[in-house]
Amino acid sequence: MNLTVTSDTCKTVVKIEDRRLDAAISTRFKDRMRQIVSKCKNQVTLDMRQVDFMDSSGLGAMIAVHKAMPAGVPLILSGLTPNVGRVFKLTRMDTVFVIEDSSDLKREAG
C-alpha cells in the first residue's frame, strides 16, 4: 500500500500509488488515511488517477475515511478512472463525496 503525501498551508494531497483498492489493502489504506487526515486542518485531496479497480472493501474504506474527516475539513476525490467512477455512481456515493475530474488536479500541478 503506497501513498504519497504532500502538504502546504492550504491543503494536503494524498496520491494513491496502487492500481487496486480492494480487500487486500483496504484495511491498511483506511488505517493510514485516518492517521493522515486526523492531523489535517485544511482540505484533503485524494488523487486516485492510478487506481484502476476498487471493490466493495475499497469503497467501505473510502466511506470510513470520509467519516473520519475532522469537522469542517473537506475530502475531495480527484482523477477517478472510469471503472472507479462507475463504482461511485452505481452505489450513489457520488452524491456523498465531492469528486473532481483529473483536469482539476493537472491544473494545480502545472
Rosetta blueprint (number, residue, H / E / L):
1 M L
2 N L
3 L E
4 T E
5 V E
6 T E
7 S E
8 D L
9 T L
10 C L
11 K E
12 T E
13 V E
14 V E
15 K E
16 I E
17 E L
18 D L
19 R L
20 R E
21 L E
22 D L
23 A L
24 A L
25 I L
26 S H
27 T H
28 R H
29 F H
30 K H
31 D H
32 R H
33 M H
34 R H
35 Q H
36 I H
37 V H
38 S H
39 K L
40 C L
41 K L
42 N L
43 Q E
44 V E
45 T E
46 L E
47 D E
48 M L
49 R L
50 Q L
51 V L
52 D L
53 F E
54 M E
55 D L
56 S H
57 S H
58 G H
59 L H
60 G H
61 A H
62 M H
63 I H
64 A H
65 V H
66 H H
67 K H
68 A H
69 M L
70 P L
71 A L
72 G L
73 V L
74 P L
75 L E
76 I E
77 L E
78 S E
79 G L
80 L L
81 T L
82 P H
83 N H
84 V H
85 G H
86 R H
87 V H
88 F H
89 K H
90 L H
91 T L
92 R L
93 M H
94 D H
95 T H
96 V L
97 F L
98 V E
99 I E
100 E E
101 D L
102 S H
103 S H
104 D H
105 L H
106 K H
107 R H
108 E H
109 A H
110 G L
